[in-house]
Amino acid sequence: MDQIKKNNIAYGKLLNKCWDDPAYLEKFRADPAAALKEFGIPTPPNARYHIVAPQDMKPSTKEDVYLYYMDKPEVTSLNEETLGKVAGGVVPTPEPEPHEPIMESVDVMTHVEVGTEVVAEVVAVIMAVILVLGEGTGDGDQ
């Protein structure tokens, strides 16, 4: 498993712990670097940490690390309405040329661009899925 995927799974677990334990959320807000290290996520030395809503994310640098946090989503199932929101009424576009990438890999720890609350909810659902899948790997991560 590549390092970005490991970091994303670990960050999903960190978010889950924050959602389940208000005291840990306060610890995360007070010292993000320590919380990241607890979950095996590398941290740059002497960086400033900014915990922001997903829609306020900026690219991280070695000096300024942006981490997103949102309240635990209340999504209990993917019903037709939720699936409709995810689809968002996107109009199909022609297939891209074979040399054009359909999607680039994005490290959610360093850069996320979102425009609506619906996208933030989708990110939360994806993180929950990653968390569940990560627990099933048996790789021994926290």
N, C-alpha and C positions, 0 to 999 in steps of 0.2 A: 504494500500500500504506500503511495507517495506521501510526502510530508504534508502537503496542503490538505489532502483528504484526512490524514490523522489529526491535524490541527482543527479542522472543521468538525470532526466527530467529537473531539475533546471539548471544543467550545460549546457544542450542543449539550454535552453533559454538564458543563459549567452552568449554562443557562438553566438547565433543568434543576440543578441544585439550588440556584438562586430562586427559582419559582417555588420550590418546595420548602425552603428554609429562609425566612425573612432575615435572620441574623447573618446568614451567609451572604445574602444580597448586600447588606450593609458593609460587610467585610470586603466584598467585591468592589463596591463603590469607593470605599476608603483606600484600598490598596489593590488596584487591578493587576499589577504585575505579580504580586504574591499569589493571587487567585489563579492567574494563568499558569504560573510555574507549578502550582499544586496539580494541575491537570496535564502537565508535561508540554505546555505550549511555550516555545522559545520567546524570550522577550529581549528587545534591544536594551543595552545599558543606558542609563540616564535619560530615558524617553519620558515624555509627558503623555499621560493617558487621558483620553476624552471618551466618556461613555455617552452615546447619543442615540436618539431614535433612528430606526433604519432609514427613514427619508432624509435624515440629516448627515448621513455618512459621507466622508471625504476619503480620498486616498491617504493611506498612512505613509509616513516616512520614518527614518530612523529616530528622528527627534519627536515626532508627534504620531501617536498610535490611536486610531479611531476604532472604538469597539461599539457595536450596537447592542442595545438592550430594549426590550419591550415587555409589557406585562404578559403573563401566560395567556395564550389564546384560549378561547372558550369553544373551539371547534371540537365537537364530539364525534362527528361523522361527516363524510363527504356526500351530502345529499344533492339533489338536482340543482338547488339554488346556489350552493357553494361551488359546485362544478361549473355552473354558468358564470359565476364571478371569475373563476380561474380562467375560463375560456375568454371572457371579457369581450365577446363579440368580435374577435379578430377576424378580419377578412383574409381568406387564403391568398397567398401570393405565389407567383410562379416559382418553380424549383430553382434554387441557385445554381449557378454554373459549377461544374465539378471542382474547380480550383478554389472556389470561395468557401471558407469555413462556415458551417451552419451556426456554430456556437463556440465561443472560446471559453476555456477554463477560467473561472474567476475564484479568487480566494476571498471568501466572504469576510475574513478577518481584516482585509486591507481595503476592500472597495466594493460597495454595493450601491447601485443606483436604483432608487424606487421613486415612483411618482404618486402612488395612491395607497390608501390604507389596505386595500384588497391585496396589493402586492406584499405588503408587510405581513398580512395574515398567511399568504402562501409561503413566504419565507419561513414563518414559524412552523407551518405544517411540514415543510421540507426538512427543517432542522429536527423536528420530532421523529420523522421517518429515518433520518440519518442516525439519530440517537438509538432508535430501536435496532436498526441494521448493525450499528457498531457494537451493540451489546451481544449480538449473535455471532460475532467473529471469533470470540474466544481468544483475542490477542492479548488479553491481560491489562489493557488500558483501563484507567479509572473510569 
